[in-house]
Amino acid sequence: GENVEQHPSTLSVQEGDSAVIKCTYSDSASNYFPWYKQELGKGPQLIIDIRSNVGEKKDQRIAVTLNKTAKHFSLHITETQPEDSAVYFCAASTGNRDDKIIFGKGTRLHILP
Amino acid sequence: NAGVTQTPKFRILKIGQSMTLQCTQDMNHNYMYWYRQDPGMGLKLIYYSVGAGITDKGEVPNGYNVSRSTTEDFPLRLELAAPSQTSVYFCASSYHARGNEQFFGPGTRLTVL
């Protein structure tokens, strides 16, 4: 089955700097890669996703890149702000009817003042 | 729309007790999921359902049971609570499994003593 590895587990960056979180996956059939943000005391919320027919996707300060050959994808947050402090999860799915999304273990991002 | 709602928010159980975690969604989603989140371990899928009357096991189903009698409700049952079931439980739903956003509830924090 699919296995998703996520690094780093904790990341601290100065406010205004960029943050990068990286994930690798094992199943070459995976074609959907969402990123979720979990704020303290809340459930995860989708912030951006990418499908295998696209190499990069951007939404304001957030971007995701996908390298299908190397089986890795990354989340980039630019001009970080205090409200970016949260736990971020990457995930992968093959998109088959009974397929489940497999989540990484999460990255705790701290934005330092 | 209220989205995905979960009750209770917190619960303390004694070893061997039973309880049901409630989950309801009002988005007419076909797919529903139960995850548990242990510290530093990401999200593990317990059970999922692709529609009313259909349920299936996820990665960690032992010690749990589910039912799906309606599209809206997907309760999770713990029959004989054990300390290993201390965790935060999240219910989620999606319109379709194939690369669709999962909407999460706020979670239930369960402690088994």
Contacts between the chains, C-beta under 8 A, distances in Angstrom:
chain1	res1	chain2	res2	distance
A	6	B	42	7.8
A	9	B	40	7.0
A	31	B	99	7.2
A	32	B	98	7.6
A	32	B	99	3.6
A	34	B	101	7.0
A	34	B	102	7.9
A	36	B	104	8.0
A	41	B	106	7.7
A	41	B	107	7.9
A	42	B	106	6.0
A	42	B	107	7.5
A	43	B	4	7.6
A	43	B	90	5.3
A	43	B	92	7.5
A	43	B	104	3.1
A	43	B	105	5.5
A	43	B	106	5.4
A	43	B	107	5.5
A	44	B	43	7.3
A	44	B	90	7.4
A	44	B	102	8.0
A	44	B	104	5.1
A	45	B	104	6.9
A	46	B	101	4.6
A	46	B	102	7.2
A	49	B	99	7.6
A	49	B	101	7.2
A	51	B	99	6.4
A	89	B	42	6.4
A	89	B	43	6.8
A	93	B	97	7.6
A	93	B	98	8.0
A	93	B	99	6.3
A	95	B	97	7.5
A	95	B	98	4.3
A	95	B	99	4.7
A	96	B	97	7.7
A	96	B	98	7.3
A	97	B	50	7.5
A	97	B	97	6.5
A	97	B	98	7.1
A	98	B	50	6.9
A	98	B	56	7.1
A	98	B	97	7.0
A	99	B	97	5.8
A	99	B	98	7.4
A	100	B	33	7.6
A	100	B	45	5.4
A	100	B	48	6.3
A	100	B	58	6.4
A	100	B	97	7.4
A	101	B	102	6.6
A	103	B	42	4.9
A	103	B	43	4.4
A	104	B	42	5.9
A	105	B	40	6.6
A	105	B	41	6.0
A	105	B	42	4.0
A	106	B	40	7.5
A	106	B	42	5.1
